[in-house]
Amino acid sequence: MTDIQAIADSGPTIETALTYTTDTGVPLAYQITESSEGEDDPLIQERYVVHPVSVHDVRPFTNTLSLDREGFILRRSASAVTDFFDTDEVNAVYNPEIERLVKQETGAEKVVVFDHTIRVQSDEKRRAMKAREIVNLAHNDYTVKSGPQRVRDQLEPDEAERRLQGRFAIYNLWRSIAGTVQSAPLTICDARSVKHEDWVLCDLVYSDRVGEIYNLAHNVDHRWCYFPNMEADEVMMFKSYESMDDGRARFTPHTSFVDPSTPDGAPPRESIETRVLAFFPADA
């Protein structure tokens, strides 16, 4: 078992700051457009608060991490995709790669890839490629409500209701698409260090639907981790929803962060985050 405190005591640690959300008891509402996630609203900005944190290098412990315990893993998994901005190629080549990887790592009997988000740090390239901004905010992509709703959104009604009777999970798979990550890396929080009262409900208001995510309120017990210098043939996989409330990791907060050791002139980060539904056999 991985002891994150032991990692903090023995491994490399970065001192930085992360953006959290103040819980006022009133849910936030983000207006989502093609290129923006609605964070410029002053009423939303005033709910954000920055706290200093330690981020722990967990590369030396990669082989001991678990999706059901800490909530995240790192795997080497090269892709045959040549252009991640080509939607057709991603759907034809990357989706099957991701499905195979998730089945291999989780034992799921069915995997459904339902979303890709490309994030580009460079303002100029992001606008040119119609990509999204990197997110500097601690959050989790699904809630106890929106996880099951995603199943209903993706499957036919009869299958959805049948699948909702068994175990399922939603995983995110995060990969660099522009070489080694030297700027704005992703940090992820050990799921065991997050308490129920740390979650802050947020609505995502799209033109055709309303989704729901969790932002994260600050707690000094949070244990933040990262894998430095992630390569393009590596994938970080983490759990953003778990249907079983039995002690397994259910939600795994994450955010990009400022690494003070980033070298001058480091290339801007470009990444793809893929979301999948994974359905498990009855005995899983």
Beta strands, then each sheet from edge to edge (+ up, - down):
strand 1: 13-21
strand 2: 28-31
strand 3: 48-57
strand 4: 72-76
strand 5: 110-120
strand 6: 139-140
strand 7: 168-176
strand 8: 186-189
strand 9: 199-205
strand 10: 210-216
strand 11: 224-226
strand 12: 234-242
strand 13: 254-256
strand 14: 270-279
sheet 1: 1+ 3- 11- 8+ 13-
sheet 2: 2+ 9+ 10- 6+
sheet 3: 4+ 12- 7+ 14- 5+
end
